[in-house]
Structures are given as structure tokens and as C-alpha cells.
Amino acid sequence: MPPADIHFRQFQASFTMTSLITPPIIYLEIYYPDGRKFLTTLDNAQAQEAQRQAEAAQQQAERLAAQLSALGIEPILE
């Protein structure tokens, strides 16, 4: 397996005239050989939360469709 690509992005923090110049902030980005980015813990947590919300919305849509069917109204699910 070839090594992963490593990229650096550099940002300069803003400062006021009364503050000292701050050193640049460097973010490390690591990519798999196929080009996918390694995810951070925060990225993983956000993806899991989005998946949980999507599943909850799907379950609610199914419950509402069942209620409509019980009333004799055929729901259109997409």
C-alpha cells in the first residue's frame, strides 16, 4: 500500500495593534491513497449525528405514513 498523502494548510491568526503577532496556525490534512480524506474525531461525530437524524426522520415519516394509511389515505413516500 502506498503511503498516504499529507497536506498542510497555513492560516495566520488575526491580531490587534496592542497584541503580539501570533504564530501561524497549521492544520494537518491526511489523505488515503485513493484520495479520501482521513476524518477527525469531530468529523466522525458530526457524520454519526447526521446519520442518526436521517434515521429518526425516516422513522417519523414511516409512522406518519402508517397513520395516514389507517385513516384511508394512501401516502406517497419518496
mmCIF file of the C-alpha atoms, coordinates in Angstrom:
data_MODEL
# 
_entry.id   MODEL 
# 
loop_
_atom_site.group_PDB 
_atom_site.id 
_atom_site.type_symbol 
_atom_site.label_atom_id 
_atom_site.label_alt_id 
_atom_site.label_comp_id 
_atom_site.label_asym_id 
_atom_site.label_entity_id 
_atom_site.label_seq_id 
_atom_site.pdbx_PDB_ins_code 
_atom_site.Cartn_x 
_atom_site.Cartn_y 
_atom_site.Cartn_z 
_atom_site.occupancy 
_atom_site.B_iso_or_equiv 
_atom_site.pdbx_formal_charge 
_atom_site.auth_seq_id 
_atom_site.auth_comp_id 
_atom_site.auth_asym_id 
_atom_site.auth_atom_id 
_atom_site.pdbx_PDB_model_num 
ATOM 1  C CA . MET A 1 1  ? 0.000   0.000  0.000  1.00 0.00 ? 1  MET A CA 1 
ATOM 2  C CA . PRO A 1 2  ? 1.495   3.383  -0.937 1.00 0.00 ? 2  PRO A CA 1 
ATOM 3  C CA . PRO A 1 3  ? 1.860   5.961  1.834  1.00 0.00 ? 3  PRO A CA 1 
ATOM 4  C CA . ALA A 1 4  ? -0.903  8.462  2.485  1.00 0.00 ? 4  ALA A CA 1 
ATOM 5  C CA . ASP A 1 5  ? -0.596  11.991 1.130  1.00 0.00 ? 5  ASP A CA 1 
ATOM 6  C CA . ILE A 1 6  ? -0.050  14.677 3.748  1.00 0.00 ? 6  ILE A CA 1 
ATOM 7  C CA . HIS A 1 7  ? -1.041  18.290 3.107  1.00 0.00 ? 7  HIS A CA 1 
ATOM 8  C CA . PHE A 1 8  ? -0.592  21.350 5.283  1.00 0.00 ? 8  PHE A CA 1 
ATOM 9  C CA . ARG A 1 9  ? -2.811  24.421 5.247  1.00 0.00 ? 9  ARG A CA 1 
ATOM 10 C CA . GLN A 1 10 ? -1.491  27.532 6.923  1.00 0.00 ? 10 GLN A CA 1 
ATOM 11 C CA . PHE A 1 11 ? -3.593  30.300 8.431  1.00 0.00 ? 11 PHE A CA 1 
ATOM 12 C CA . GLN A 1 12 ? -2.456  33.494 10.098 1.00 0.00 ? 12 GLN A CA 1 
ATOM 13 C CA . ALA A 1 13 ? -4.414  34.401 13.192 1.00 0.00 ? 13 ALA A CA 1 
ATOM 14 C CA . SER A 1 14 ? -5.740  37.951 13.306 1.00 0.00 ? 14 SER A CA 1 
ATOM 15 C CA . PHE A 1 15 ? -4.343  40.384 15.868 1.00 0.00 ? 15 PHE A CA 1 
ATOM 16 C CA . THR A 1 16 ? -4.839  43.928 17.090 1.00 0.00 ? 16 THR A CA 1 
ATOM 17 C CA . MET A 1 17 ? -2.215  46.655 17.265 1.00 0.00 ? 17 MET A CA 1 
ATOM 18 C CA . THR A 1 18 ? -1.838  46.104 21.009 1.00 0.00 ? 18 THR A CA 1 
ATOM 19 C CA . SER A 1 19 ? -1.304  42.363 20.768 1.00 0.00 ? 19 SER A CA 1 
ATOM 20 C CA . LEU A 1 20 ? 1.768   40.492 19.761 1.00 0.00 ? 20 LEU A CA 1 
ATOM 21 C CA . ILE A 1 21 ? 1.961   38.846 16.379 1.00 0.00 ? 21 ILE A CA 1 
ATOM 22 C CA . THR A 1 22 ? 0.657   35.326 16.804 1.00 0.00 ? 22 THR A CA 1 
ATOM 23 C CA . PRO A 1 23 ? 2.334   32.386 15.123 1.00 0.00 ? 23 PRO A CA 1 
ATOM 24 C CA . PRO A 1 24 ? 0.511   30.827 12.202 1.00 0.00 ? 24 PRO A CA 1 
ATOM 25 C CA . ILE A 1 25 ? -1.938  28.022 12.890 1.00 0.00 ? 25 ILE A CA 1 
ATOM 26 C CA . ILE A 1 26 ? -1.199  24.918 10.855 1.00 0.00 ? 26 ILE A CA 1 
ATOM 27 C CA . TYR A 1 27 ? -3.859  22.298 10.144 1.00 0.00 ? 27 TYR A CA 1 
ATOM 28 C CA . LEU A 1 28 ? -2.699  18.854 9.114  1.00 0.00 ? 28 LEU A CA 1 
ATOM 29 C CA . GLU A 1 29 ? -4.720  17.103 6.428  1.00 0.00 ? 29 GLU A CA 1 
ATOM 30 C CA . ILE A 1 30 ? -4.021  13.456 5.693  1.00 0.00 ? 30 ILE A CA 1 
ATOM 31 C CA . TYR A 1 31 ? -5.452  11.610 2.694  1.00 0.00 ? 31 TYR A CA 1 
ATOM 32 C CA . TYR A 1 32 ? -5.790  7.936  1.876  1.00 0.00 ? 32 TYR A CA 1 
ATOM 33 C CA . PRO A 1 33 ? -4.015  6.791  -1.300 1.00 0.00 ? 33 PRO A CA 1 
ATOM 34 C CA . ASP A 1 34 ? -7.389  6.746  -3.107 1.00 0.00 ? 34 ASP A CA 1 
ATOM 35 C CA . GLY A 1 35 ? -7.873  10.463 -2.358 1.00 0.00 ? 35 GLY A CA 1 
ATOM 36 C CA . ARG A 1 36 ? -10.347 10.220 0.534  1.00 0.00 ? 36 ARG A CA 1 
ATOM 37 C CA . LYS A 1 37 ? -9.553  12.484 3.477  1.00 0.00 ? 37 LYS A CA 1 
ATOM 38 C CA . PHE A 1 38 ? -8.898  10.974 6.895  1.00 0.00 ? 38 PHE A CA 1 
ATOM 39 C CA . LEU A 1 39 ? -11.689 12.136 9.189  1.00 0.00 ? 39 LEU A CA 1 
ATOM 40 C CA . THR A 1 40 ? -11.082 13.770 12.546 1.00 0.00 ? 40 THR A CA 1 
ATOM 41 C CA . THR A 1 41 ? -12.937 12.791 15.692 1.00 0.00 ? 41 THR A CA 1 
ATOM 42 C CA . LEU A 1 42 ? -15.177 15.839 15.218 1.00 0.00 ? 42 LEU A CA 1 
ATOM 43 C CA . ASP A 1 43 ? -15.875 14.870 11.586 1.00 0.00 ? 43 ASP A CA 1 
ATOM 44 C CA . ASN A 1 44 ? -16.809 11.353 12.702 1.00 0.00 ? 44 ASN A CA 1 
ATOM 45 C CA . ALA A 1 45 ? -19.096 12.672 15.466 1.00 0.00 ? 45 ALA A CA 1 
ATOM 46 C CA . GLN A 1 46 ? -20.846 15.037 13.037 1.00 0.00 ? 46 GLN A CA 1 
ATOM 47 C CA . ALA A 1 47 ? -21.321 12.237 10.491 1.00 0.00 ? 47 ALA A CA 1 
ATOM 48 C CA . GLN A 1 48 ? -22.794 9.957  13.154 1.00 0.00 ? 48 GLN A CA 1 
ATOM 49 C CA . GLU A 1 49 ? -25.173 12.706 14.319 1.00 0.00 ? 49 GLU A CA 1 
ATOM 50 C CA . ALA A 1 50 ? -26.294 13.385 10.740 1.00 0.00 ? 50 ALA A CA 1 
ATOM 51 C CA . GLN A 1 51 ? -26.891 9.654  10.232 1.00 0.00 ? 51 GLN A CA 1 
ATOM 52 C CA . ARG A 1 52 ? -28.883 9.486  13.487 1.00 0.00 ? 52 ARG A CA 1 
ATOM 53 C CA . GLN A 1 53 ? -31.030 12.459 12.433 1.00 0.00 ? 53 GLN A CA 1 
ATOM 54 C CA . ALA A 1 54 ? -31.666 10.947 8.999  1.00 0.00 ? 54 ALA A CA 1 
ATOM 55 C CA . GLU A 1 55 ? -32.745 7.657  10.560 1.00 0.00 ? 55 GLU A CA 1 
ATOM 56 C CA . ALA A 1 56 ? -35.042 9.485  13.004 1.00 0.00 ? 56 ALA A CA 1 
ATOM 57 C CA . ALA A 1 57 ? -36.631 11.440 10.143 1.00 0.00 ? 57 ALA A CA 1 
ATOM 58 C CA . GLN A 1 58 ? -37.166 8.223  8.174  1.00 0.00 ? 58 GLN A CA 1 
ATOM 59 C CA . GLN A 1 59 ? -38.813 6.540  11.173 1.00 0.00 ? 59 GLN A CA 1 
ATOM 60 C CA . GLN A 1 60 ? -41.088 9.551  11.700 1.00 0.00 ? 60 GLN A CA 1 
ATOM 61 C CA . ALA A 1 61 ? -42.078 9.525  8.019  1.00 0.00 ? 61 ALA A CA 1 
ATOM 62 C CA . GLU A 1 62 ? -42.923 5.821  8.277  1.00 0.00 ? 62 GLU A CA 1 
ATOM 63 C CA . ARG A 1 63 ? -45.022 6.397  11.431 1.00 0.00 ? 63 ARG A CA 1 
ATOM 64 C CA . LEU A 1 64 ? -46.919 9.260  9.773  1.00 0.00 ? 64 LEU A CA 1 
ATOM 65 C CA . ALA A 1 65 ? -47.467 7.156  6.653  1.00 0.00 ? 65 ALA A CA 1 
ATOM 66 C CA . ALA A 1 66 ? -48.919 4.379  8.826  1.00 0.00 ? 66 ALA A CA 1 
ATOM 67 C CA . GLN A 1 67 ? -51.257 6.866  10.498 1.00 0.00 ? 67 GLN A CA 1 
ATOM 68 C CA . LEU A 1 68 ? -52.433 8.169  7.110  1.00 0.00 ? 68 LEU A CA 1 
ATOM 69 C CA . SER A 1 69 ? -52.981 4.613  5.882  1.00 0.00 ? 69 SER A CA 1 
ATOM 70 C CA . ALA A 1 70 ? -55.080 3.897  8.986  1.00 0.00 ? 70 ALA A CA 1 
ATOM 71 C CA . LEU A 1 71 ? -57.255 6.890  8.013  1.00 0.00 ? 71 LEU A CA 1 
ATOM 72 C CA . GLY A 1 72 ? -57.695 5.517  4.496  1.00 0.00 ? 72 GLY A CA 1 
ATOM 73 C CA . ILE A 1 73 ? -55.286 7.964  2.853  1.00 0.00 ? 73 ILE A CA 1 
ATOM 74 C CA . GLU A 1 74 ? -52.543 6.387  0.803  1.00 0.00 ? 74 GLU A CA 1 
ATOM 75 C CA . PRO A 1 75 ? -49.315 8.352  1.415  1.00 0.00 ? 75 PRO A CA 1 
ATOM 76 C CA . ILE A 1 76 ? -46.741 8.950  -1.276 1.00 0.00 ? 76 ILE A CA 1 
ATOM 77 C CA . LEU A 1 77 ? -43.288 8.031  0.029  1.00 0.00 ? 77 LEU A CA 1 
ATOM 78 C CA . GLU A 1 78 ? -40.190 9.033  -1.888 1.00 0.00 ? 78 GLU A CA 1 
# 
